[in-house]
Amino acid sequence: MKNKIILSTILSIASTPLFMVNMAQAHQEQAFAIAIHGGAGTINKSKMTEKKRKAYEDKLKEARDTGYALLADGKSSQTAVIAAIQILEDSPLFNAGKGAVYTFDGEHELDASIMNGKTLNAGAVSGVKTVKSPIALAEAVMEKSVHVMLSGEGAEVFAKQQGLESVENSYFDTDARYQSLLKAKKQLAEKEKELKDFQAAHQTLNNEYKFGTVGAVALDKSGTITAGTSTGGMTAKRFGRIGDAPIVGAGTYANNDSCAVSATGHGEYFIRYHVAADICARMQYQGISLEKAADVVINDVLVKAGGSGGVIAIDVAGNITMPFNSTGMYRASKSSNGEEFVGIFKDD
Ligand code: ASP
């Protein structure tokens, strides 16, 4: 008798409109999605053969779909972001991990960061030379150290302590990036002669030398967003230069109260205009959509300042936006609402 009463009470609550609305909301809250990028810059459409385009798009899809499958399986956005980025780090096509650009001195110095939008915990590394997966090291800094950012040799010691895979610096070598270095150094030498100033000469290196950074943002079924970014920085960088990618708020930012962003482009501008955090702050304080906030920062603020590049961004409702003000940005996305995208140019 008692059980019957309990059962009928449960059934009557379950059929109330309020209960049904809550269930519908719970169902909606299970939305999940991922967006990734493989860098923005001057990507010459006329030089993009079908074969080359396919190679890029296939790799982007592989990274995106790997992250998406993890999310579908109920894994965290942090796990999905790391998995997607590691696929791009391992590919010689992108300027992160294998295939990273060369410094002026002919080495590779890698930067990466990750941020979790629920805990606001973040981890970053800069100038590492022998860590195979800089994004894995950034995650270890976030999870296993009391710090947010480690650099250079200290970061490498920490990576060893954490048992992360290390490689020779030459592991990151590719001929295409080496040719870019030679070209950049030739241009630098000519301009330095003309302008009698190395820094002014450096200013003339165009976007062709700085695309290919990789990043991912994701929303998981629990409603948490995460952002991560990994890069070799800019070709012919010197004096231990560090870009925006490992700087929380500049190249990477995530906050469940607003959005998660991973950036790519001319790092000096992204640092000074704290691009990733600015997009999230505009959304939160101005009450505008993610799309609007990202569009203003990339296509207005940065354009006026002269900073080229783009971002991928996601909010807790699963909205995704991927604006850029350069000729192209390698990018892909997939949402549990059935939408998916892969492309390079504006009209893709
Ligand atoms: N933002 C990176 C940096 O300045 C480069 C890039 O995104 O291509 O180091």
Residues whose N, C-alpha, C, O or C-beta is under 5 A from the ligand:
A	BS01	LIG	G39 A40 K210 F211 G212 T213 T231 G233 M234 G243 D244 A245 A263 T264 G265 H266 G267 E268
